[in-house]
């Protein structure tokens, strides 16, 4: 049966990949795709900026475990996707980005709306393609999805010239994908598992460090079984939040620049770190030369490039996290670690997460605590980037994987709201919350139109301190309070702005107004809602490891 490449791609995505929704913005080079979409049952969410499409596909992927799909036209459409693609790349999120390109005869001639999309995105994609032969389209699309969702997951971009979209082809899908040089290893080596089990047996102060790879591998239950068997404390990276319920007795919170002090002290004093699906980023380790100086490291990761990149493991295991944990549960011996737990409990008592409560001003930490209590810890929490992100990570205890969604590696301001849209599309039955700052939320505020048109009840709680809070904090602590270009004294009325977009809005200035406003927002189910909460401008996020500093030099408050 003959059909256009555009029709074939849509048919393939629906029938072979189970794609139910895509996020995009039309333009000249993709008009053939959108024409085919007109006769399709595939749902398309029209964003108001291409960056929003990439972030929405990302949020959809993070919250569901499925591949997110976004589409944009050539030139500025494609370049507007790049921040979202880079965000997904840094956090290993599976998305497929389809971009239009000028017709094949015009490539390389500085044609209208022509950029080298492959060249631009090569450093920020797991792989990318330019389709010039229409008969290779289905093979390439199949490969794109395969690469995105296997091994270490990540974004794949497919650039398609406008004339290729309209070319007629037979609908014939290859039976399998066989890529020379791309053979992800899933099964751990038995000898390395044996060596790891012996190290665990000998350790007196073992600790488990769980990262985003545990969530990507759907290995949460295996992690819990493993931790319970060896009775070891579990700390996570920011991306690993949710890999173990943070109410679990073995959970010790997340480590890093703004992690709990007791979590940082525990990993730094351990004699064995069992790291699973982590990359030991600078935000997690602080000064790497002084990180956990007395610890041997077992590093489990599906990407061999991460082994030894930032720290040198004693036992490297290149494998899928789920399969490696299954093998470890089978071979490790039960442990008690009584003296180790006494020390950790001492740290928890001495260095809890804390802040100075006030009856006169609203503290952002208190806002997160109230949202946590009033949602019973069940909401999907998406964050922007900055102080709002760290307070959300500290004070909202998540119970399950894919419940806490944040831009960890790239730290993309403007990520949260469109990602929350994607998460709400993928989880219609759940409450989705975007914890925002008054700086970040304005970077993609136009997506209020998207959320309103789709009738998505995303709850946006703005911790409004009238500044770019995290940069201001650094200026206060390290630059003698020289607040250069970080105070946002001119800002929109977010309550009225919400109403202009057809959403609901409310402003909170007094602490006694807070609970009622949160409950009001939670009860709205037919439209996005903004709650603009006026918080203390000079409130800081603590603990804090200064950039490039050591964990033992952490600022407590």
PLY file of the C-alpha trace (Angstrom):
ply
format ascii 1.0
element vertex 557
property float x
property float y
property float z
element edge 556
property int vertex1
property int vertex2
end_header
0.00 0.00 0.00
1.47 3.35 -1.05
1.38 6.28 1.36
3.40 9.38 2.06
6.38 9.20 4.40
4.46 11.44 6.81
1.50 9.03 6.82
3.84 6.06 7.25
5.61 7.64 10.24
2.31 8.38 11.96
1.05 4.85 11.27
4.30 3.35 12.57
4.29 5.42 15.76
0.72 4.44 16.59
0.78 0.79 15.60
4.34 -0.27 16.41
5.38 2.05 19.25
2.00 2.65 20.88
2.45 6.42 20.73
-0.75 8.14 21.87
0.27 11.79 21.93
2.87 14.10 20.39
3.76 17.71 21.23
4.55 20.19 18.51
4.23 23.41 16.57
3.56 23.52 12.81
5.59 25.32 10.15
6.36 25.27 6.44
8.81 22.37 6.42
6.48 20.08 8.41
3.21 21.07 6.76
3.13 17.70 4.98
3.33 15.93 8.33
0.56 18.08 9.78
-1.61 17.43 6.74
-1.26 13.70 7.33
-1.95 14.26 11.03
-5.29 15.86 10.12
-6.64 12.47 9.05
-5.09 10.62 11.96
-6.36 9.64 15.42
-2.97 10.48 16.94
-3.43 13.22 19.54
-1.39 16.36 18.98
-0.85 18.95 21.71
-0.28 22.40 20.21
2.27 24.19 22.37
2.93 27.93 22.06
6.72 27.66 21.71
8.81 24.77 20.43
10.86 24.68 23.63
7.60 23.87 25.38
7.12 20.89 23.05
10.48 19.37 23.94
9.96 19.89 27.69
6.41 18.54 27.52
7.62 15.40 25.70
10.32 15.12 28.36
7.85 15.46 31.25
5.57 12.93 29.61
8.46 10.48 29.28
9.71 10.96 32.85
6.28 10.53 34.39
5.13 7.54 32.32
8.29 5.68 31.35
7.24 5.88 27.70
9.04 7.60 24.84
8.03 11.24 24.45
7.66 12.67 20.95
7.94 16.28 19.80
7.96 17.92 16.37
8.99 21.30 15.01
9.70 22.91 11.69
13.09 23.73 10.19
15.40 26.59 11.17
14.14 28.48 14.23
11.64 25.74 15.00
14.44 23.21 15.30
16.77 25.52 17.21
13.98 26.32 19.66
13.84 22.60 20.49
17.51 22.38 21.38
17.31 23.51 25.02
14.66 20.86 25.66
16.65 18.20 23.82
19.78 19.07 25.82
17.76 18.88 29.03
16.61 15.36 28.14
20.11 14.36 27.09
21.71 15.40 30.37
19.15 13.40 32.36
18.99 10.37 30.02
15.32 10.79 29.09
13.93 8.93 26.02
12.41 11.33 23.53
12.24 11.31 19.75
12.37 14.77 18.18
11.21 15.08 14.57
12.25 18.25 12.75
11.39 19.49 9.32
14.15 20.49 6.93
14.23 22.44 3.68
13.70 20.29 0.58
16.64 18.09 -0.34
17.66 20.16 -3.37
17.93 23.28 -1.16
20.10 21.78 1.60
23.46 23.50 1.97
22.44 26.64 0.08
21.54 28.89 3.03
17.91 28.50 2.10
15.08 30.19 3.97
14.77 28.67 7.46
17.68 26.31 6.87
20.10 25.34 9.64
22.30 22.29 10.04
20.04 20.64 12.57
22.09 17.44 12.68
25.29 19.36 13.30
23.74 21.57 15.97
22.18 18.67 17.87
24.96 16.11 17.52
26.48 16.91 20.97
23.09 16.86 22.72
21.49 13.72 21.28
22.17 10.05 21.76
21.99 9.81 17.96
20.51 11.81 15.09
19.55 11.31 11.47
18.88 13.23 8.28
16.55 11.29 5.97
17.33 11.98 2.32
16.07 8.68 0.87
12.32 8.27 1.48
12.63 4.49 1.32
14.85 4.53 4.43
12.34 6.48 6.49
10.66 3.59 8.31
13.95 1.87 9.06
15.33 5.09 10.51
12.23 5.87 12.57
12.29 2.34 13.98
15.97 2.73 14.85
15.32 6.12 16.44
12.77 4.71 18.87
14.95 1.68 19.57
17.99 3.81 20.39
15.97 6.24 22.53
14.49 3.54 24.78
17.31 0.99 25.08
20.59 0.97 26.97
21.20 4.34 28.57
18.09 6.11 27.38
18.23 9.46 25.68
16.94 11.78 22.95
17.17 10.93 19.27
16.50 13.49 16.55
15.24 12.74 13.03
15.56 15.59 10.51
13.25 15.20 7.49
13.21 17.44 4.40
9.80 18.73 3.32
9.84 16.83 0.03
10.69 13.56 1.80
7.59 13.92 3.98
5.47 14.03 0.81
7.22 11.18 -1.04
5.18 8.02 -1.61
6.53 4.71 -0.24
5.37 1.18 0.51
4.53 0.69 4.17
7.08 -1.97 5.06
8.63 -2.01 8.53
11.90 -3.93 9.11
11.39 -6.93 11.38
14.26 -6.03 13.71
16.91 -3.44 14.48
20.53 -4.52 14.11
22.98 -1.69 14.63
26.65 -2.43 14.27
28.48 -1.04 17.31
25.38 -0.53 19.44
24.82 -3.58 21.63
23.89 -2.50 25.16
24.97 -4.99 27.82
22.18 -5.78 30.28
23.47 -8.75 32.24
26.12 -8.30 34.94
29.29 -10.38 34.84
29.01 -13.19 37.45
32.57 -12.64 38.68
31.92 -8.93 39.31
28.74 -9.79 41.21
30.74 -12.22 43.33
33.40 -9.59 44.04
30.74 -7.04 44.95
29.05 -9.49 47.35
32.36 -10.09 49.10
32.98 -6.36 49.53
29.48 -5.94 50.96
30.11 -8.77 53.41
33.34 -7.16 54.63
32.02 -3.59 54.88
31.28 -2.03 58.25
29.75 1.19 56.98
28.06 0.38 53.64
25.75 2.87 51.93
23.67 2.61 48.77
23.66 5.56 46.36
20.69 5.31 43.99
20.46 7.49 40.89
18.17 8.10 37.97
19.27 4.82 36.41
17.30 2.92 39.07
14.13 4.69 37.97
14.92 4.32 34.25
15.42 0.59 34.77
12.18 0.20 36.76
14.35 -1.25 39.54
12.78 0.35 42.60
11.44 -2.88 44.11
14.76 -4.65 43.55
16.56 -1.74 45.23
14.32 -1.97 48.29
14.78 -5.76 48.55
18.54 -5.37 48.27
18.71 -2.56 50.83
16.53 -4.47 53.29
18.60 -7.62 52.95
21.89 -5.89 53.78
20.20 -3.34 56.09
22.08 -0.47 54.48
21.10 3.21 54.41
19.96 4.47 51.01
20.77 7.94 49.78
19.87 9.19 46.34
20.99 11.74 43.82
18.50 14.45 42.86
17.54 12.32 39.84
17.16 9.26 42.05
14.44 10.76 44.26
11.59 8.28 44.36
13.71 5.19 43.77
12.91 4.31 47.39
10.00 5.83 49.35
11.45 8.69 51.35
9.33 7.56 54.28
11.06 4.15 54.28
13.14 3.51 57.39
16.27 2.92 55.29
15.89 6.15 53.29
18.30 8.93 54.22
17.34 11.55 51.64
19.37 12.94 48.78
23.00 13.98 48.77
24.84 16.82 47.12
25.10 20.58 47.12
21.76 21.05 48.89
21.23 17.53 50.16
20.47 16.74 53.80
23.52 17.17 56.02
23.09 13.70 57.52
22.98 12.16 54.03
26.16 13.94 53.01
27.94 13.04 56.25
26.86 9.41 55.89
28.19 8.93 52.37
31.40 10.79 53.18
32.08 8.58 56.21
31.14 5.28 54.57
33.65 2.54 53.83
31.68 1.14 50.89
29.47 2.95 48.38
27.19 0.78 46.24
26.38 3.24 43.46
23.57 2.25 41.11
22.68 4.23 38.01
24.60 7.37 38.98
27.26 9.43 37.24
28.93 11.04 40.28
28.30 14.57 39.03
29.95 17.54 40.69
26.63 18.57 42.24
26.51 15.23 44.05
30.11 14.77 45.13
31.37 18.29 45.76
35.15 18.35 45.38
35.69 14.88 43.97
39.22 14.54 45.36
37.86 14.68 48.92
34.66 12.73 48.31
34.24 9.67 50.58
38.00 9.32 51.10
37.80 5.98 52.96
35.21 4.29 50.75
35.60 1.58 48.17
33.09 1.97 45.36
30.94 -0.58 43.55
29.64 1.22 40.48
26.72 -0.31 38.56
25.80 1.45 35.33
24.55 0.41 31.91
26.79 2.99 30.21
30.44 1.89 30.25
31.47 5.50 29.55
30.38 6.46 33.07
32.59 3.86 34.75
35.73 5.62 35.98
34.78 8.96 34.39
34.55 10.93 37.66
35.51 8.40 40.36
37.49 5.18 40.19
35.40 2.18 41.25
36.87 -0.80 43.07
34.32 -3.09 41.40
32.81 -1.84 38.11
29.66 -3.58 36.87
28.40 -2.66 33.41
24.80 -3.83 33.45
21.16 -2.91 33.70
20.38 -1.79 37.26
17.39 -4.09 37.63
19.24 -7.21 36.54
22.32 -6.37 38.61
20.21 -5.86 41.73
18.34 -9.11 41.12
21.66 -10.98 41.06
22.98 -9.20 44.13
19.84 -10.00 46.14
20.42 -13.67 45.34
24.04 -13.80 46.53
24.57 -11.24 49.32
24.39 -12.29 52.95
22.09 -10.48 55.40
23.72 -7.80 57.52
22.85 -5.76 60.63
25.30 -2.80 60.66
24.17 -1.80 64.16
27.03 0.58 65.00
26.74 2.25 61.59
23.04 2.89 62.10
23.70 4.38 65.53
26.03 6.90 63.93
23.52 7.76 61.18
20.72 8.22 63.72
23.02 10.56 65.65
23.56 12.67 62.50
19.83 12.70 61.75
19.11 13.98 65.25
21.90 16.57 65.24
21.51 17.83 61.64
17.87 17.63 60.53
16.52 19.71 57.68
15.41 22.88 59.43
14.47 26.51 59.00
13.41 29.37 61.25
9.63 29.61 61.25
7.98 33.03 61.27
4.44 34.19 61.89
4.99 37.44 60.00
6.40 36.24 56.67
5.76 33.10 54.65
8.73 30.75 54.55
9.06 28.80 51.28
10.02 25.64 53.15
6.73 25.85 55.04
4.84 26.20 51.76
6.32 22.91 50.50
5.53 21.20 53.79
1.90 22.32 53.57
1.60 21.20 49.95
3.04 17.83 50.98
0.58 17.45 53.85
-2.47 18.61 51.92
-1.70 16.31 48.96
-0.87 13.46 51.36
2.42 13.07 49.51
0.63 11.68 46.44
1.06 14.46 43.85
3.44 14.33 40.91
5.80 17.19 41.69
7.55 19.00 38.85
9.96 21.82 39.58
11.49 24.77 37.87
15.18 25.40 38.61
16.75 27.31 41.49
15.81 27.68 45.13
12.26 26.47 44.42
13.72 23.23 43.07
15.88 22.60 46.11
13.17 23.37 48.65
10.82 21.04 46.81
13.47 18.30 46.82
14.14 18.79 50.52
10.62 19.06 51.89
8.38 17.02 49.59
8.93 13.36 50.48
8.10 11.29 47.42
6.77 7.77 47.68
7.34 6.25 44.27
9.39 6.44 41.08
8.44 9.04 38.46
6.79 11.22 41.09
9.50 13.90 41.28
10.41 15.51 37.96
13.20 18.05 37.68
15.97 19.22 35.37
19.04 17.88 37.13
21.96 17.90 34.74
21.29 20.99 32.63
19.40 22.96 35.28
16.97 24.46 32.79
14.93 27.41 34.02
11.54 27.26 32.30
11.49 23.45 32.30
8.91 22.90 35.00
5.65 24.20 33.61
5.76 22.60 30.13
7.11 19.40 31.71
4.14 19.47 34.08
1.84 19.76 31.06
3.44 16.61 29.63
3.14 14.85 32.97
-0.55 15.79 33.28
-1.27 14.57 29.74
0.31 11.24 30.67
-1.35 11.04 34.10
-4.88 12.36 33.77
-5.96 10.76 37.05
-3.22 12.33 39.20
-2.60 15.73 40.73
0.35 17.40 38.98
2.06 20.34 40.67
4.69 22.73 39.35
6.80 24.30 42.10
8.06 27.50 40.51
10.01 30.63 41.16
8.89 34.01 39.84
11.94 34.01 37.55
11.65 30.53 36.05
7.91 30.58 35.51
8.15 33.55 33.17
10.46 31.70 30.79
7.65 29.56 29.38
4.58 31.30 30.78
3.02 31.26 27.29
2.23 27.57 27.83
-0.68 28.68 30.00
-2.52 28.88 26.68
-1.65 25.24 25.98
-2.77 24.08 29.42
-5.97 26.12 29.22
-6.90 24.89 25.74
-6.31 21.28 26.84
-8.19 21.90 30.11
-5.26 20.58 32.13
-5.57 21.21 35.89
-1.85 21.74 36.49
-1.29 23.53 39.81
1.46 26.18 39.69
2.68 27.30 43.08
5.01 30.28 42.65
7.42 30.89 45.53
7.61 34.58 44.73
10.62 36.26 46.32
10.89 38.99 43.67
14.38 37.90 42.65
16.43 35.24 40.93
16.78 33.50 44.24
19.65 31.07 43.80
21.93 33.56 42.08
20.98 36.16 44.71
21.91 33.65 47.43
25.36 33.21 45.92
25.73 36.96 45.67
24.83 37.25 49.35
27.20 34.52 50.52
30.16 34.98 48.19
29.88 38.48 46.66
29.15 40.67 49.71
25.47 41.13 48.82
26.19 42.88 45.55
22.89 42.04 43.94
23.77 42.62 40.33
20.76 42.11 38.03
18.99 39.58 40.24
16.20 41.64 41.84
12.91 41.42 39.93
11.18 44.54 41.20
9.00 44.82 38.09
6.90 41.68 37.70
3.47 40.76 36.37
0.40 40.32 38.49
0.31 36.53 38.19
-3.29 36.36 39.42
-4.46 38.62 36.59
-2.11 36.97 34.10
-3.71 33.60 34.80
-7.14 35.07 34.18
-6.03 36.59 30.86
-5.07 33.10 29.68
-8.38 31.62 30.83
-6.88 30.03 33.93
-7.47 30.60 37.63
-5.24 32.75 39.80
-4.84 33.73 43.43
-2.29 35.75 45.42
-1.25 34.80 48.96
0.41 37.38 51.20
-0.36 36.13 54.74
0.48 32.81 56.31
-3.10 32.30 57.47
-4.25 32.42 53.83
-1.95 29.63 52.69
-3.81 26.40 53.48
-7.11 27.65 52.08
-5.40 28.74 48.85
-3.64 25.39 48.42
-6.88 23.48 48.99
-8.69 25.79 46.57
-6.12 25.02 43.88
-6.21 21.29 44.53
-9.97 21.24 44.02
-9.86 22.82 40.56
-10.03 20.08 37.93
-10.88 21.80 34.64
-8.17 24.41 34.15
-4.61 25.38 35.12
-4.27 27.42 38.28
-1.61 29.78 39.63
-1.13 30.43 43.34
1.29 33.35 43.70
2.79 33.08 47.19
4.79 36.02 48.52
7.78 34.60 50.40
10.82 36.04 52.17
13.23 37.55 49.61
16.44 36.76 51.52
15.58 33.20 52.50
18.45 30.86 51.61
18.67 27.14 50.82
20.66 25.22 53.40
22.58 22.95 53.75
24.92 24.10 51.01
28.21 22.82 49.73
29.90 25.80 48.03
30.72 25.13 44.38
33.97 23.19 44.20
33.96 22.69 47.97
34.15 19.53 50.02
31.31 17.85 51.85
33.10 18.37 55.15
33.02 22.14 54.48
29.23 22.15 54.07
27.35 25.22 55.30
24.57 24.02 57.61
22.71 27.34 57.98
0 1
1 2
2 3
3 4
4 5
5 6
6 7
7 8
8 9
9 10
10 11
11 12
12 13
13 14
14 15
15 16
16 17
17 18
18 19
19 20
20 21
21 22
22 23
23 24
24 25
25 26
26 27
27 28
28 29
29 30
30 31
31 32
32 33
33 34
34 35
35 36
36 37
37 38
38 39
39 40
40 41
41 42
42 43
43 44
44 45
45 46
46 47
47 48
48 49
49 50
50 51
51 52
52 53
53 54
54 55
55 56
56 57
57 58
58 59
59 60
60 61
61 62
62 63
63 64
64 65
65 66
66 67
67 68
68 69
69 70
70 71
71 72
72 73
73 74
74 75
75 76
76 77
77 78
78 79
79 80
80 81
81 82
82 83
83 84
84 85
85 86
86 87
87 88
88 89
89 90
90 91
91 92
92 93
93 94
94 95
95 96
96 97
97 98
98 99
99 100
100 101
101 102
102 103
103 104
104 105
105 106
106 107
107 108
108 109
109 110
110 111
111 112
112 113
113 114
114 115
115 116
116 117
117 118
118 119
119 120
120 121
121 122
122 123
123 124
124 125
125 126
126 127
127 128
128 129
129 130
130 131
131 132
132 133
133 134
134 135
135 136
136 137
137 138
138 139
139 140
140 141
141 142
142 143
143 144
144 145
145 146
146 147
147 148
148 149
149 150
150 151
151 152
152 153
153 154
154 155
155 156
156 157
157 158
158 159
159 160
160 161
161 162
162 163
163 164
164 165
165 166
166 167
167 168
168 169
169 170
170 171
171 172
172 173
173 174
174 175
175 176
176 177
177 178
178 179
179 180
180 181
181 182
182 183
183 184
184 185
185 186
186 187
187 188
188 189
189 190
190 191
191 192
192 193
193 194
194 195
195 196
196 197
197 198
198 199
199 200
200 201
201 202
202 203
203 204
204 205
205 206
206 207
207 208
208 209
209 210
210 211
211 212
212 213
213 214
214 215
215 216
216 217
217 218
218 219
219 220
220 221
221 222
222 223
223 224
224 225
225 226
226 227
227 228
228 229
229 230
230 231
231 232
232 233
233 234
234 235
235 236
236 237
237 238
238 239
239 240
240 241
241 242
242 243
243 244
244 245
245 246
246 247
247 248
248 249
249 250
250 251
251 252
252 253
253 254
254 255
255 256
256 257
257 258
258 259
259 260
260 261
261 262
262 263
263 264
264 265
265 266
266 267
267 268
268 269
269 270
270 271
271 272
272 273
273 274
274 275
275 276
276 277
277 278
278 279
279 280
280 281
281 282
282 283
283 284
284 285
285 286
286 287
287 288
288 289
289 290
290 291
291 292
292 293
293 294
294 295
295 296
296 297
297 298
298 299
299 300
300 301
301 302
302 303
303 304
304 305
305 306
306 307
307 308
308 309
309 310
310 311
311 312
312 313
313 314
314 315
315 316
316 317
317 318
318 319
319 320
320 321
321 322
322 323
323 324
324 325
325 326
326 327
327 328
328 329
329 330
330 331
331 332
332 333
333 334
334 335
335 336
336 337
337 338
338 339
339 340
340 341
341 342
342 343
343 344
344 345
345 346
346 347
347 348
348 349
349 350
350 351
351 352
352 353
353 354
354 355
355 356
356 357
357 358
358 359
359 360
360 361
361 362
362 363
363 364
364 365
365 366
366 367
367 368
368 369
369 370
370 371
371 372
372 373
373 374
374 375
375 376
376 377
377 378
378 379
379 380
380 381
381 382
382 383
383 384
384 385
385 386
386 387
387 388
388 389
389 390
390 391
391 392
392 393
393 394
394 395
395 396
396 397
397 398
398 399
399 400
400 401
401 402
402 403
403 404
404 405
405 406
406 407
407 408
408 409
409 410
410 411
411 412
412 413
413 414
414 415
415 416
416 417
417 418
418 419
419 420
420 421
421 422
422 423
423 424
424 425
425 426
426 427
427 428
428 429
429 430
430 431
431 432
432 433
433 434
434 435
435 436
436 437
437 438
438 439
439 440
440 441
441 442
442 443
443 444
444 445
445 446
446 447
447 448
448 449
449 450
450 451
451 452
452 453
453 454
454 455
455 456
456 457
457 458
458 459
459 460
460 461
461 462
462 463
463 464
464 465
465 466
466 467
467 468
468 469
469 470
470 471
471 472
472 473
473 474
474 475
475 476
476 477
477 478
478 479
479 480
480 481
481 482
482 483
483 484
484 485
485 486
486 487
487 488
488 489
489 490
490 491
491 492
492 493
493 494
494 495
495 496
496 497
497 498
498 499
499 500
500 501
501 502
502 503
503 504
504 505
505 506
506 507
507 508
508 509
509 510
510 511
511 512
512 513
513 514
514 515
515 516
516 517
517 518
518 519
519 520
520 521
521 522
522 523
523 524
524 525
525 526
526 527
527 528
528 529
529 530
530 531
531 532
532 533
533 534
534 535
535 536
536 537
537 538
538 539
539 540
540 541
541 542
542 543
543 544
544 545
545 546
546 547
547 548
548 549
549 550
550 551
551 552
552 553
553 554
554 555
555 556
